Amino acid sequence: METSSTNSIVEALTRAIVEHRLHPGTKLAEQKLADHFGVSRTLVRQALFQLSQNRLVTLEPARGAFVAAPSADEARQVFAVRRMIESGMAREFARSATPARLKALRAHVALEKAAVEREDVSGRTELLGDFHVRMAELMGNQVLAQLLGDLISRCALITLMYQSSSAAAHSYAEHAEIVKALAARDEERAVQLMDEHLRHVEQSLVFDRKLPSNDLAKALA
């Protein structure tokens, strides 16, 4: 029962953040949330900790919990680092592509397509990011996979909040084209497509949107 209560709080807050009903930087007061959901502050605390693990919430000592607030500058810096790393990864993957690796990547892209089509916002965001980590894992490079995982988790909230459905659909289509280039062992094409893909994702982020509410009750209604 407690687990389901915690999960329902996590889902409600995630939805409010993703749907732009809660503004980055909004304070998430434990007592207000406990009153709203009719649960103990302990359950609220558990939910907020879970959301902090997903980078949707930041927990600050002596100040409390806040909706995470990734900046446009942070997004640009993260994508710059990703382009440097992932261009090299695409080249190496094309050189060492095997039927098994390509089959695994195609299966992942099929999952992305399904999530985009059913408009599963959090699911598609996770899958679109995991594509890049999956490439590193299939190459057997755990250091690269971990490094990319950390970078992509920093991107997750940024894309979750600022990427449109049409941009997500383009991302899936671009992943499919990258896999075709990898299958053809076309290193230059794979590198070019990866660079263009990451630039397209960055350019598709919309930061100058209408600011949502800072009122918890209204945002969760």
C-alpha positions as CSV (number, residue, x, y, z in Angstrom):
1,M,0.0,0.0,0.0
2,E,2.8,2.4,0.9
3,T,4.7,1.6,-2.3
4,S,1.6,2.3,-4.4
5,S,1.0,5.6,-2.6
6,T,4.6,6.6,-3.2
7,N,4.4,5.6,-6.8
8,S,1.1,7.6,-7.3
9,I,2.8,10.7,-5.9
10,V,5.8,10.2,-8.2
11,E,3.6,9.7,-11.2
12,A,1.4,12.8,-10.4
13,L,4.5,15.1,-9.8
14,T,6.2,13.7,-12.9
15,R,3.1,14.4,-15.0
16,A,2.8,17.9,-13.6
17,I,6.5,18.6,-14.4
18,V,6.4,17.0,-17.9
19,E,3.2,18.7,-18.9
20,H,4.6,22.1,-17.8
21,R,2.2,22.6,-15.0
22,L,5.0,23.0,-12.5
23,H,7.8,25.5,-13.2
24,P,11.5,24.6,-12.7
25,G,12.6,25.9,-9.3
26,T,9.2,25.5,-7.6
27,K,9.5,24.5,-4.0
28,L,7.8,21.1,-3.2
29,A,6.7,21.6,0.4
30,E,6.4,18.2,2.2
31,Q,3.4,19.2,4.3
32,K,1.5,20.7,1.4
33,L,2.1,17.5,-0.7
34,A,1.1,15.3,2.3
35,D,-2.1,17.3,2.7
36,H,-2.9,17.2,-1.0
37,F,-2.4,13.4,-1.3
38,G,-3.7,12.5,2.1
39,V,-0.6,10.6,3.1
40,S,2.2,11.0,5.7
41,R,5.2,13.2,5.1
42,T,7.4,10.0,5.2
43,L,5.7,8.8,2.0
44,V,6.1,12.2,0.4
45,R,9.8,12.2,1.4
46,Q,10.3,8.8,-0.3
47,A,8.6,10.0,-3.4
48,L,10.7,13.2,-3.6
49,F,13.9,11.1,-3.1
50,Q,12.8,8.8,-6.0
51,L,12.2,11.9,-8.2
52,S,15.7,13.3,-7.2
53,Q,17.2,10.0,-8.5
54,N,15.4,10.7,-11.8
55,R,16.9,14.2,-11.8
56,L,13.4,15.8,-11.9
57,V,13.8,17.2,-8.4
58,T,16.7,18.6,-6.5
59,L,17.0,18.1,-2.7
60,E,18.8,20.9,-0.9
61,P,20.0,20.5,2.8
62,A,17.9,22.7,5.2
63,R,15.9,24.2,2.2
64,G,13.9,21.2,1.0
65,A,12.9,19.9,-2.4
66,F,12.6,21.9,-5.7
67,V,11.6,21.1,-9.2
68,A,15.0,20.8,-11.0
69,A,15.9,23.8,-13.2
70,P,18.3,22.9,-16.0
71,S,19.5,26.0,-17.8
72,A,19.9,26.6,-21.6
73,D,23.7,27.0,-21.0
74,E,23.9,23.6,-19.2
75,A,22.0,22.0,-22.2
76,R,24.4,23.5,-24.7
77,Q,27.5,22.4,-22.8
78,V,26.1,18.9,-22.3
79,F,25.3,18.5,-26.0
80,A,28.8,19.9,-27.0
81,V,30.5,17.2,-24.9
82,R,28.1,14.5,-26.3
83,R,29.0,15.4,-29.9
84,M,32.7,15.1,-29.2
85,I,32.3,11.7,-27.6
86,E,29.5,10.2,-29.7
87,S,31.1,11.0,-33.1
88,G,34.0,8.8,-32.2
89,M,31.6,6.1,-30.9
90,A,29.7,6.0,-34.1
91,R,32.9,5.6,-36.1
92,E,34.1,2.8,-33.9
93,F,30.7,1.0,-33.9
94,A,30.6,1.1,-37.7
95,R,34.1,-0.5,-37.9
96,S,33.1,-3.3,-35.5
97,A,29.4,-3.8,-36.3
98,T,28.2,-7.4,-36.1
99,P,24.8,-8.9,-37.0
100,A,24.0,-9.4,-33.3
101,R,24.8,-5.8,-32.4
102,L,22.8,-4.4,-35.3
103,K,19.8,-6.7,-34.4
104,A,19.9,-5.4,-30.8
105,L,20.0,-1.8,-32.0
106,R,17.1,-2.3,-34.4
107,A,15.0,-3.9,-31.6
108,H,15.7,-0.8,-29.5
109,V,14.6,1.6,-32.3
110,A,11.4,-0.4,-32.6
111,L,10.6,0.2,-28.9
112,E,11.3,3.9,-29.5
113,K,8.8,4.0,-32.4
114,A,6.1,2.3,-30.3
115,A,6.6,4.8,-27.4
116,V,6.5,7.8,-29.8
117,E,3.3,6.5,-31.4
118,R,1.5,5.9,-28.1
119,E,2.6,9.4,-26.9
120,D,4.4,8.0,-23.9
121,V,6.4,11.1,-23.0
122,S,8.6,9.8,-20.2
123,G,9.0,6.4,-21.9
124,R,10.1,7.8,-25.2
125,T,12.5,10.2,-23.5
126,E,14.1,7.3,-21.6
127,L,14.3,5.1,-24.7
128,L,15.7,7.9,-27.0
129,G,18.4,8.5,-24.5
130,D,19.1,4.8,-23.9
131,F,19.8,4.3,-27.6
132,H,23.2,6.1,-27.2
133,V,24.1,4.1,-24.0
134,R,23.0,0.9,-25.7
135,M,25.6,1.5,-28.5
136,A,28.4,1.8,-26.0
137,E,27.2,-1.4,-24.1
138,L,27.0,-3.4,-27.4
139,M,30.6,-2.4,-28.1
140,G,31.5,-3.8,-24.7
141,N,32.9,-0.5,-23.4
142,Q,31.4,-0.1,-19.9
143,V,33.4,3.0,-19.1
144,L,31.9,4.8,-22.2
145,A,28.4,3.4,-21.3
146,Q,28.7,4.8,-17.8
147,L,30.1,8.2,-19.0
148,L,27.3,8.5,-21.5
149,G,24.7,7.4,-18.9
150,D,25.7,10.3,-16.7
151,L,25.6,12.8,-19.5
152,I,22.3,11.6,-20.8
153,S,20.7,11.7,-17.3
154,R,21.7,15.4,-17.3
155,C,19.9,15.7,-20.6
156,A,16.8,13.7,-19.5
157,L,15.0,16.5,-17.7
158,I,16.0,19.0,-20.4
159,T,14.5,16.9,-23.2
160,L,11.6,15.7,-21.1
161,M,10.5,19.3,-20.5
162,Y,11.6,21.1,-23.6
163,Q,11.3,18.6,-26.5
164,S,8.1,18.5,-28.5
165,S,6.3,15.3,-29.7
166,S,7.3,16.1,-33.3
167,A,11.0,16.5,-32.4
168,A,10.8,13.2,-30.5
169,A,9.5,11.5,-33.6
170,H,12.4,13.0,-35.6
171,S,14.8,11.6,-33.1
172,Y,13.5,8.1,-33.5
173,A,13.7,8.5,-37.3
174,E,17.3,9.7,-37.1
175,H,18.2,6.8,-34.9
176,A,16.9,4.5,-37.6
177,E,19.0,6.2,-40.2
178,I,22.1,6.0,-38.0
179,V,21.6,2.2,-37.7
180,K,21.4,1.9,-41.5
181,A,24.7,3.7,-41.8
182,L,26.2,1.4,-39.2
183,A,24.9,-1.7,-41.0
184,A,26.5,-0.4,-44.2
185,R,29.8,0.1,-42.3
186,D,29.8,3.6,-43.6
187,E,31.9,5.4,-41.0
188,E,31.8,8.9,-42.4
189,R,28.0,8.7,-42.9
190,A,27.5,7.3,-39.4
191,V,29.6,10.1,-37.8
192,Q,27.8,12.8,-39.9
193,L,24.3,11.5,-39.0
194,M,25.2,11.3,-35.3
195,D,26.5,14.9,-35.2
196,E,23.5,16.2,-37.1
197,H,21.1,14.2,-34.9
198,L,22.6,15.7,-31.6
199,R,22.5,19.2,-33.2
200,H,18.8,18.7,-34.2
201,V,17.9,17.5,-30.7
202,E,19.6,20.6,-29.2
203,Q,18.0,23.0,-31.7
204,S,14.5,21.5,-31.1
205,L,14.5,22.4,-27.4
206,V,12.1,25.2,-26.7
207,F,13.2,27.2,-23.6
208,D,11.1,30.4,-24.2
209,R,7.8,28.8,-23.4
210,K,5.0,30.2,-21.3
211,L,5.8,29.8,-17.6
212,P,3.6,27.3,-15.7
213,S,2.1,27.7,-12.3
214,N,4.1,27.8,-9.1
215,D,0.9,26.9,-7.2
216,L,1.1,23.2,-6.1
217,A,-2.7,22.8,-5.7
218,K,-3.4,24.2,-9.1
219,A,-0.6,22.2,-10.8
220,L,-1.7,18.9,-9.3
221,A,-5.5,19.5,-9.8
